[in-house]
Amino acid sequence: MSKSVSVGIDVGTHEVKVAVAESTETKDKILPKILGVGVAEAKGIRRGYIVNSDDVTRSIAQAVRKCEKSSGVKIKRAYLSVGGIGLQSVMSTGSIIISRADSEITDLDVSKAIANSEKDIPKQLSINKKVIHTIPVQYRIDGKLVFGRPHGMKAMKLEVKTLFIICTEQHINDLIQCVEELGIEVEDVIASPIAASLVALNKLQKVAGCVLANIGSETVSIVVFENNIPISLEVFPIGSTDITNDIALGLKTSLEEAEDIKRQKISEYPYSKKKIDEIIEARLSDIFELIDSHLKKIGRSQLLPAGIVLIGGGSLEKDMEDFAKSELKLPSKIGKVENGGNTPVNDLSFAVAYGLCLVGYTNTEENEMGLKRGLRFAKTGGRRVISWIKQFLP
C-alpha cells in the first residue's frame, strides 16, 4: 500500500478554491481523501477571463496559504483548471490511408488520423486558441463504424471523429504565470467541466447519456457525455450573479439585499414573493434555454436518459431541480461530490477542485473510460505552456 498527494487549484470568477487530496492505493483501487481546502475571494477575474494578473495572483496565494494551513501540506505543484467563456469544444474528422503492407492499423496510424483531425479545425475557431484536450469520439475503417479500438484491425482507410476542447491561449498563459509566480509548478491544465465530471458523474450516467451543468456566478458551463465519452462542451456568459442583478433592479434594492433574498437569508421582506419568484424564474429560463439550444444543436435535446446533473453554487437556487426538469424535459438532479472519508468538501462548488486532485491518480474512473494520458510541453512566447492530452476511447 502506498500513499500520494495531489493538489487542485480552481480559479473561478467568484472564488479561488484549492484542495489537497491524499490517495491510499490498495491492490484493487485508489481511495482519495481530502486533507484540506482553502478558499479566497477571486479578484481580477471577469466571466472567467483574467483582467488583472496581480489581483489574481494574490487571490490564489491567499487560497493556497489557507489550504496549506488546513492540510499541513506545503504546496509545490498542482493541477490547474481552466474555464470561462474562452473555453469551447469543436468536433473535427481526419483520415489516413494505412501504409503497412499487411494493412494493420497501428498506434501511429491512429495518432496521424487524430493529427489530421486537428488540422481540419476551421481557422476562425482555432485562431488564438490552444487545444487542451483531444478526445477521439468515433472510429471508422473503410467506412464502417468501429465499436471499440481500431488498433490491430486491418483496413485500407482509417477515419477518426475527434472532439477538441480549446481555450484562448493568452488566458492559459496568464493563468499559468499567476500560479508559477508563487513558486508552484503547474503539472497540468484541465478544462473545468472535465475535472468536475470526474467526481460529479458516475459511469452509468456517462454511458447512458447526460449533461453536467456547472452554474457559477458569471458563467454556466456544460459538458455532454454519451457512451462514457464527452461529446460536447460549452460555456455561456450568464450565471447566478445575473439573478442577483435582476432582483436588485426589479425590487429597486441594494445588491447586498438582493443577494440575501436570492439565497433566502431573509425570512421577512416588504416585497411580493410572487414578483421575486417571477424575476428568478425569468433568468433561470434564459439559462436553460441556452442549454437546450445547445442540446438541439448537437441533436441531444430531450434525448439524454440520465438527464441533467446540476452543480455549482447557482444550482442551490430554490426548486432548481424541478425547474430544470420542466424546462429541458429531462430527468434532473442536484449532483453530489463523492470523496473518501469525512472531509471539508461537502458542497457542489468544490467539484472542480476535487476533480483536479483525482487527475493525478492513474486508477480513477477516468481510466475506466479508456483514457490514455500524456503531457505535452510547448514553447509559446518564450514561456512553457502545459497542455493535457486525454484520449478518450470508446
PESUL-V314824 format. One record per residue. N is the residue number from 1. RES is the residue in three letters. D_LAST is the distance of its C-alpha to the last C-alpha in Angstrom with 2 decimals. Layout:
# PESUL-V314824
n=[N:N]
res=[RES:RES]
d_last=[D_LAST:D_LAST]
This chain:
# PESUL-V314824
n=[1:2:3:4:5:6:7:8:9:10:11:12:13:14:15:16:17:18:19:20:21:22:23:24:25:26:27:28:29:30:31:32:33:34:35:36:37:38:39:40:41:42:43:44:45:46:47:48:49:50:51:52:53:54:55:56:57:58:59:60:61:62:63:64:65:66:67:68:69:70:71:72:73:74:75:76:77:78:79:80:81:82:83:84:85:86:87:88:89:90:91:92:93:94:95:96:97:98:99:100:101:102:103:104:105:106:107:108:109:110:111:112:113:114:115:116:117:118:119:120:121:122:123:124:125:126:127:128:129:130:131:132:133:134:135:136:137:138:139:140:141:142:143:144:145:146:147:148:149:150:151:152:153:154:155:156:157:158:159:160:161:162:163:164:165:166:167:168:169:170:171:172:173:174:175:176:177:178:179:180:181:182:183:184:185:186:187:188:189:190:191:192:193:194:195:196:197:198:199:200:201:202:203:204:205:206:207:208:209:210:211:212:213:214:215:216:217:218:219:220:221:222:223:224:225:226:227:228:229:230:231:232:233:234:235:236:237:238:239:240:241:242:243:244:245:246:247:248:249:250:251:252:253:254:255:256:257:258:259:260:261:262:263:264:265:266:267:268:269:270:271:272:273:274:275:276:277:278:279:280:281:282:283:284:285:286:287:288:289:290:291:292:293:294:295:296:297:298:299:300:301:302:303:304:305:306:307:308:309:310:311:312:313:314:315:316:317:318:319:320:321:322:323:324:325:326:327:328:329:330:331:332:333:334:335:336:337:338:339:340:341:342:343:344:345:346:347:348:349:350:351:352:353:354:355:356:357:358:359:360:361:362:363:364:365:366:367:368:369:370:371:372:373:374:375:376:377:378:379:380:381:382:383:384:385:386:387:388:389:390:391:392:393:394]
res=[MET:SER:LYS:SER:VAL:SER:VAL:GLY:ILE:ASP:VAL:GLY:THR:HIS:GLU:VAL:LYS:VAL:ALA:VAL:ALA:GLU:SER:THR:GLU:THR:LYS:ASP:LYS:ILE:LEU:PRO:LYS:ILE:LEU:GLY:VAL:GLY:VAL:ALA:GLU:ALA:LYS:GLY:ILE:ARG:ARG:GLY:TYR:ILE:VAL:ASN:SER:ASP:ASP:VAL:THR:ARG:SER:ILE:ALA:GLN:ALA:VAL:ARG:LYS:CYS:GLU:LYS:SER:SER:GLY:VAL:LYS:ILE:LYS:ARG:ALA:TYR:LEU:SER:VAL:GLY:GLY:ILE:GLY:LEU:GLN:SER:VAL:MET:SER:THR:GLY:SER:ILE:ILE:ILE:SER:ARG:ALA:ASP:SER:GLU:ILE:THR:ASP:LEU:ASP:VAL:SER:LYS:ALA:ILE:ALA:ASN:SER:GLU:LYS:ASP:ILE:PRO:LYS:GLN:LEU:SER:ILE:ASN:LYS:LYS:VAL:ILE:HIS:THR:ILE:PRO:VAL:GLN:TYR:ARG:ILE:ASP:GLY:LYS:LEU:VAL:PHE:GLY:ARG:PRO:HIS:GLY:MET:LYS:ALA:MET:LYS:LEU:GLU:VAL:LYS:THR:LEU:PHE:ILE:ILE:CYS:THR:GLU:GLN:HIS:ILE:ASN:ASP:LEU:ILE:GLN:CYS:VAL:GLU:GLU:LEU:GLY:ILE:GLU:VAL:GLU:ASP:VAL:ILE:ALA:SER:PRO:ILE:ALA:ALA:SER:LEU:VAL:ALA:LEU:ASN:LYS:LEU:GLN:LYS:VAL:ALA:GLY:CYS:VAL:LEU:ALA:ASN:ILE:GLY:SER:GLU:THR:VAL:SER:ILE:VAL:VAL:PHE:GLU:ASN:ASN:ILE:PRO:ILE:SER:LEU:GLU:VAL:PHE:PRO:ILE:GLY:SER:THR:ASP:ILE:THR:ASN:ASP:ILE:ALA:LEU:GLY:LEU:LYS:THR:SER:LEU:GLU:GLU:ALA:GLU:ASP:ILE:LYS:ARG:GLN:LYS:ILE:SER:GLU:TYR:PRO:TYR:SER:LYS:LYS:LYS:ILE:ASP:GLU:ILE:ILE:GLU:ALA:ARG:LEU:SER:ASP:ILE:PHE:GLU:LEU:ILE:ASP:SER:HIS:LEU:LYS:LYS:ILE:GLY:ARG:SER:GLN:LEU:LEU:PRO:ALA:GLY:ILE:VAL:LEU:ILE:GLY:GLY:GLY:SER:LEU:GLU:LYS:ASP:MET:GLU:ASP:PHE:ALA:LYS:SER:GLU:LEU:LYS:LEU:PRO:SER:LYS:ILE:GLY:LYS:VAL:GLU:ASN:GLY:GLY:ASN:THR:PRO:VAL:ASN:ASP:LEU:SER:PHE:ALA:VAL:ALA:TYR:GLY:LEU:CYS:LEU:VAL:GLY:TYR:THR:ASN:THR:GLU:GLU:ASN:GLU:MET:GLY:LEU:LYS:ARG:GLY:LEU:ARG:PHE:ALA:LYS:THR:GLY:GLY:ARG:ARG:VAL:ILE:SER:TRP:ILE:LYS:GLN:PHE:LEU:PRO]
d_last=[31.15:30.72:30.66:29.35:29.84:27.55:28.78:27.29:29.30:28.55:30.93:31.19:33.77:35.79:35.25:34.05:32.43:32.09:30.74:31.07:29.04:29.89:27.34:28.66:26.38:27.14:25.99:23.29:22.13:23.20:25.51:25.98:29.30:30.76:34.04:35.20:34.58:36.51:36.86:38.93:39.67:37.75:40.26:39.79:36.55:36.39:33.29:31.21:33.19:35.60:39.11:41.06:39.62:42.52:42.07:38.35:39.16:41.80:39.54:36.90:39.75:41.09:37.82:37.31:40.86:40.41:37.23:38.98:41.90:39.98:37.71:40.25:37.73:38.59:35.66:35.25:31.59:28.93:25.56:26.26:24.73:25.05:25.37:27.91:28.20:27.38:23.69:21.41:18.18:18.04:15.56:16.40:15.68:16.81:17.48:19.28:21.47:20.86:24.09:24.27:26.93:24.79:21.95:19.38:16.41:16.75:15.28:18.03:17.02:13.54:15.48:18.08:15.92:14.47:18.15:19.27:17.02:18.87:22.15:21.63:21.64:24.96:27.75:28.96:25.75:25.50:29.19:30.01:26.36:24.25:20.49:19.51:15.70:13.43:9.83:7.89:6.67:7.12:8.71:11.99:14.50:18.05:17.10:14.97:11.44:9.08:6.85:5.12:7.00:10.07:12.25:15.38:15.22:18.27:18.71:21.08:18.81:15.32:14.14:11.58:11.42:11.47:12.51:15.51:17.31:20.93:24.23:27.89:28.66:32.13:30.94:28.64:31.56:34.02:31.94:31.45:35.17:36.21:34.50:35.62:39.19:39.27:38.61:35.05:32.42:29.18:26.46:23.63:23.13:20.44:20.14:21.88:19.47:16.56:19.09:20.32:17.02:16.91:20.09:20.47:17.36:16.25:12.99:14.40:15.08:11.73:10.09:13.17:13.46:16.06:17.88:19.35:22.74:24.82:28.38:30.37:33.95:33.57:29.93:27.24:23.66:20.64:16.88:14.82:11.65:9.76:7.05:7.33:6.86:10.29:11.20:14.88:17.60:21.35:24.64:27.83:31.35:32.60:32.95:35.22:38.00:38.42:39.28:41.90:43.35:43.56:45.42:47.78:48.60:48.86:51.10:52.91:52.23:51.10:47.51:48.10:49.32:46.58:43.96:45.82:45.97:42.24:41.54:44.26:46.34:49.45:50.68:53.48:53.73:55.99:53.26:52.14:49.06:48.25:48.35:46.12:43.52:43.71:43.19:40.13:38.58:39.17:37.13:34.33:34.25:33.77:30.77:29.00:30.02:28.17:25.01:25.35:26.12:22.88:20.95:23.03:22.25:18.49:19.28:18.44:22.04:22.87:19.52:17.71:18.51:18.37:20.57:21.63:22.12:25.04:25.90:28.41:32.18:32.44:30.47:33.54:35.68:37.56:35.82:32.67:30.41:32.53:32.89:29.15:28.78:31.70:30.70:27.02:27.47:24.54:24.57:25.54:25.99:27.11:24.62:25.63:25.29:24.82:26.21:28.12:31.82:34.28:33.61:34.83:31.38:31.88:31.32:28.47:29.60:28.47:24.75:24.04:26.47:25.20:21.53:22.71:24.32:21.15:19.52:22.05:20.89:18.40:17.64:16.92:14.18:12.29:11.79:10.41:7.38:7.14:9.33:11.76:15.00:17.94:21.13:22.62:26.31:28.08:31.65:32.46:36.08:37.05:34.80:31.64:28.56:25.66:22.16:19.12:15.98:12.72:9.75:6.64:3.82:0.00]
